[in-house]
């Protein structure tokens, strides 16, 4: 599942939606269901990694945007 680490957020999300759909439809063997579940977990983790990274970037941008305003008044 190392290829999952290379997926963009959108790619991982779209594939996760497909995996969930397959699991909800049923009709697959227990072995296939387990493999789909494991892939879904890995895809969900990849999406979470992207979201955490995006939040960190937003927080950093907000922090750096607010910092000059705070230091201008102190001078």
Secondary structure, DSSP 8 states (H G I E B T S, - for coil): -GGGGG--HHHHHHHHHHHHHHHHH--S-HHHHHHHHHHHHHHHHHHHHHHHHHHHHHHHHHHHHHHHHHHHTT-
